[in-house]
Amino acid sequence: MSQKRKHTEASEASNSAPKPFKRHRAFKPGSGHQKPKKRPQVSSDIDKSTSTHALKSRIRDLKRLLAHVDNVGDHKMSASSRIERERELEACEHELREKLESSREAEYRRKMIGKYHQVRFFDRQKGTRILKKLKKELQCEEDEEKKQELAQKVHNAEVDVNYAIYYPLMKPYASLYPKSKKEKAADSDESGEGDSGDKSNREADGPKGDVAMWKTVEEAMAEGTLDALRNRKEDLPAPAPAKEKKNKKLDQTIKSKEKKIAGKLAAAKNRRERRALGVQAQEEAEESDGGFFE
């Protein structure tokens, strides 16, 4: 009979057994540590346009369904479901109005920023340069009366800089330092006389540009509401009157379809044919009622 091996002999045999050899992969330059590919990001403008389109189609389907129920006698709807549809229609119309208003506001804001960006930039640069010079003069001045005058000029220069920065973005910008055509031609011919231009601008101290808005900026500085002034929506123009041609055409097509269905129901000879036509009309309405939100 064969004898069992001791535990020590079995462990020595297992340790002496050859281990499987691991093959190392050949190194390829540029193959290791590859970054995962990023998913393509869809812009927010596309999302807004698709949601607006979906809301419009849903509103159209709900209007068709409710008009179909009103015009066709055999197609009945419970009071609770009708109330739900009407509430959904009101909610969709409200959301659509908000989306259209926000997109119109963003488009107008972008347009006004691009239109007056250069003028505001030059006004801010010029006002900052004048403010620095006035502050240096105030530090070096020792006479108390002149110090008070310079302090007032420094305050006005600070208002000028904030005017260029925090002027309402949706309001047509009025420049602080407007130039006539003759002055522009003189500046282009004599580019080396920049200091004289700054002196002439400093002489016109006090409210300038849009005087009422300049004073509003000064009040906003005291109240700490400059950001609210810059982003206010009061200057957004009223929307143009919407064209109702498309809505009229849609209503006419819906009415014509309902008249055809009502004529077929009247021409039906027995109850079975009328019931079949009513079921067919209901299926068509439900098909148009479904869609993106279902």
C-alpha positions in Angstrom: 0.0 0.0 0.0 1.2 3.5 -0.8 2.0 5.8 2.1 0.7 9.3 2.5 3.3 12.1 2.1 3.9 14.3 5.0 2.8 18.0 5.0 6.3 19.3 4.8 7.1 17.1 1.7 4.0 18.3 0.0 4.8 22.0 0.6 8.3 21.5 -0.7 7.1 19.8 -3.8 4.6 22.6 -4.5 7.3 25.3 -4.0 9.7 23.5 -6.3 7.1 23.3 -9.1 8.0 25.7 -11.9 5.7 28.8 -12.0 4.1 29.9 -15.3 6.1 32.5 -17.2 4.3 35.9 -17.7 4.9 37.4 -21.1 5.4 41.1 -21.1 3.7 43.0 -23.8 5.9 44.8 -26.3 6.2 48.5 -25.6 4.6 50.7 -28.3 5.4 54.4 -28.1 2.2 56.5 -27.6 0.0 53.4 -27.0 0.0 53.5 -23.2 -2.1 55.8 -21.0 -4.6 56.8 -23.6 -7.1 59.4 -22.5 -10.7 58.4 -22.8 -12.6 60.0 -25.6 -14.9 62.8 -24.5 -18.5 62.6 -25.5 -19.7 65.3 -27.9 -21.5 68.0 -25.9 -24.7 69.4 -27.3 -25.0 73.2 -27.1 -27.7 74.7 -25.0 -29.1 76.6 -28.0 -30.0 73.3 -29.6 -31.7 72.1 -26.5 -33.7 75.3 -26.2 -34.8 75.1 -29.9 -35.9 71.5 -29.6 -37.9 72.1 -26.3 -39.6 75.1 -27.9 -40.5 73.1 -31.0 -41.9 70.3 -28.7 -44.0 72.7 -26.8 -45.4 74.2 -30.0 -46.3 70.7 -31.3 -47.9 69.7 -28.0 -50.0 72.9 -27.9 -51.2 72.3 -31.5 -52.1 68.7 -30.6 -54.1 69.7 -27.5 -56.0 72.4 -29.4 -56.9 69.9 -32.1 -58.1 67.3 -29.6 -60.3 69.8 -27.7 -61.7 71.2 -30.9 -62.5 67.7 -32.1 -64.4 66.9 -28.9 -66.4 70.1 -29.2 -67.4 69.6 -32.9 -68.0 65.9 -33.0 -70.9 64.7 -31.0 -70.0 61.0 -30.8 -66.5 61.7 -29.5 -67.0 62.3 -25.8 -64.5 63.1 -23.1 -64.9 62.9 -19.4 -65.0 66.1 -17.4 -61.9 65.2 -15.4 -59.8 64.4 -18.5 -61.0 67.5 -20.2 -59.9 69.7 -17.2 -56.5 68.0 -17.2 -56.1 68.7 -21.0 -57.1 72.3 -20.6 -54.7 72.8 -17.6 -51.9 71.1 -19.6 -52.6 73.5 -22.5 -52.4 76.5 -20.3 -49.2 75.3 -18.7 -47.6 74.6 -22.1 -48.6 78.0 -23.4 -47.2 79.8 -20.3 -43.9 77.9 -20.6 -43.7 78.6 -24.3 -44.2 82.4 -23.6 -41.5 82.4 -21.0 -39.0 80.6 -23.3 -39.7 82.9 -26.2 -39.3 85.9 -23.9 -36.0 84.7 -22.4 -34.6 83.9 -25.9 -35.7 87.3 -27.2 -34.1 89.0 -24.2 -30.8 87.1 -24.6 -30.6 87.9 -28.3 -31.3 91.6 -27.8 -28.7 91.8 -25.0 -26.1 90.1 -27.1 -26.8 92.5 -30.0 -26.5 95.7 -27.8 -23.3 94.4 -26.1 -21.6 93.9 -29.5 -22.9 97.2 -30.9 -21.5 99.4 -28.1 -18.6 97.4 -26.9 -15.9 99.5 -28.5 -17.3 102.9 -27.3 -17.7 101.7 -23.8 -14.1 100.3 -23.8 -12.6 103.6 -24.9 -14.7 105.5 -22.4 -13.5 103.3 -19.6 -9.9 103.6 -20.6 -10.0 107.3 -20.9 -11.9 107.7 -17.6 -9.5 105.5 -15.8 -6.5 107.4 -17.1 -8.1 110.8 -16.0 -8.9 109.3 -12.6 -5.3 108.2 -12.0 -4.0 111.6 -12.8 -6.4 113.3 -10.5 -5.6 111.0 -7.7 -1.9 111.8 -8.1 -2.6 115.5 -8.1 -4.7 115.1 -4.9 -1.9 113.3 -3.1 0.6 116.0 -4.0 -1.6 119.0 -3.2 -1.3 120.7 0.1 -3.8 123.6 -0.2 -7.1 122.7 1.5 -9.3 124.5 -1.0 -7.7 122.9 -4.0 -7.9 119.6 -2.2 -11.6 119.9 -1.9 -11.9 120.8 -5.6 -9.7 117.9 -6.6 -11.7 115.5 -4.3 -14.9 116.5 -6.1 -13.2 115.9 -9.5 -12.0 112.5 -8.3 -15.5 111.6 -7.3 -16.8 112.7 -10.7 -14.1 110.7 -12.5 -15.1 107.6 -10.5 -18.7 108.1 -11.6 -17.4 108.4 -15.2 -15.6 105.1 -14.9 -18.6 103.4 -13.4 -20.9 105.0 -16.0 -18.8 103.2 -18.7 -18.9 99.9 -16.9 -22.4 99.7 -15.3 -24.4 101.6 -17.9 -27.5 99.4 -18.6 -26.6 96.8 -21.2 -30.0 96.9 -22.9 -30.1 100.7 -23.3 -28.5 102.5 -26.2 -25.2 103.8 -24.9 -24.4 107.6 -24.8 -20.7 108.2 -25.0 -19.0 110.3 -22.3 -16.5 111.8 -24.7 -18.2 112.1 -28.0 -16.1 113.4 -30.9 -17.2 115.2 -34.0 -16.0 114.3 -37.5 -13.5 117.3 -37.5 -12.0 116.1 -34.1 -11.7 112.5 -35.4 -9.8 113.8 -38.5 -7.6 116.0 -36.3 -6.8 113.1 -34.0 -5.9 110.9 -36.9 -3.6 113.6 -38.3 -2.0 114.6 -35.0 -1.7 111.4 -33.0 1.0 112.8 -30.7 -1.2 115.2 -28.9 -2.9 112.8 -26.5 -2.2 114.8 -23.4 -4.0 117.8 -24.7 -7.0 115.7 -25.4 -7.0 114.4 -21.8 -6.8 118.0 -20.5 -9.7 119.1 -22.6 -11.7 116.1 -21.3 -10.9 116.9 -17.7 -12.0 120.5 -18.2 -15.5 119.2 -18.9 -16.0 118.1 -15.3 -19.3 116.9 -13.9 -22.3 115.0 -15.5 -21.8 114.1 -19.1 -23.0 111.7 -21.7 -26.6 110.8 -20.7 -26.9 113.2 -17.8 -29.9 111.5 -16.2 -28.2 108.1 -16.4 -25.0 109.7 -15.0 -26.8 110.8 -11.9 -28.5 107.4 -11.7 -25.1 105.7 -11.7 -24.0 108.1 -8.9 -27.0 107.2 -6.8 -26.4 103.4 -7.5 -22.8 103.9 -6.2 -24.1 105.3 -2.9 -26.7 102.5 -2.6 -24.5 99.6 -3.9 -26.8 98.6 -6.7 -24.5 99.0 -9.7 -24.9 95.3 -10.8 -28.7 95.6 -10.7 -28.5 98.8 -12.8 -26.3 97.1 -15.4 -28.6 94.1 -15.8 -32.0 95.8 -15.5 -34.7 94.8 -18.1 -36.7 98.0 -18.2 -35.0 99.1 -21.5 -36.0 95.9 -23.4 -38.3 97.0 -26.2 -41.8 95.6 -26.4 -42.2 92.6 -28.7 -43.6 93.2 -32.2 -47.3 92.2 -32.7 -47.4 88.5 -33.6 -48.8 87.5 -37.0 -52.0 85.5 -36.7 -52.1 84.1 -40.2 -50.7 80.7 -39.2 -53.2 80.3 -36.4 -56.1 81.2 -38.7 -55.0 78.7 -41.3 -54.6 76.0 -38.6 -58.1 76.7 -37.2 -59.5 76.6 -40.8 -58.0 73.2 -41.5 -59.2 71.8 -38.1 -62.7 73.1 -38.8 -62.8 71.7 -42.4 -61.7 68.2 -41.0 -64.4 68.3 -38.4 -67.0 69.3 -40.9 -66.1 66.3 -43.1 -66.3 63.9 -40.2 -69.7 65.4 -39.1 -70.9 65.1 -42.7 -69.9 61.4 -42.8 -71.6 60.7 -39.5 -74.8 62.3 -40.8 -74.7 60.3 -44.0 -74.2 57.0 -42.2 -77.3 54.8 -42.5 -77.2 52.9 -39.2 -75.7 53.0 -35.7 -72.9 50.6 -36.6 -71.5 52.8 -39.3 -71.7 55.9 -37.1 -69.9 54.1 -34.3 -67.1 52.9 -36.7 -66.6 56.4 -38.0 -66.5 57.8 -34.4 -63.9 55.2 -33.4 -61.8 56.1 -36.5 -62.0 59.8 -35.7 -61.0 59.1 -32.0 -58.0 57.1 -33.1 -56.9 59.9 -35.4 -57.2 62.4 -32.6 -55.3 60.2 -30.2 -52.5 59.8 -32.8 -52.2 63.5 -33.2 -52.4 63.9 -29.4 -49.4 61.6 -28.7 -45.9 62.6 -29.5 -42.9 64.0 -27.7 -44.4 64.1 -24.2 -46.1 60.7 -24.2 
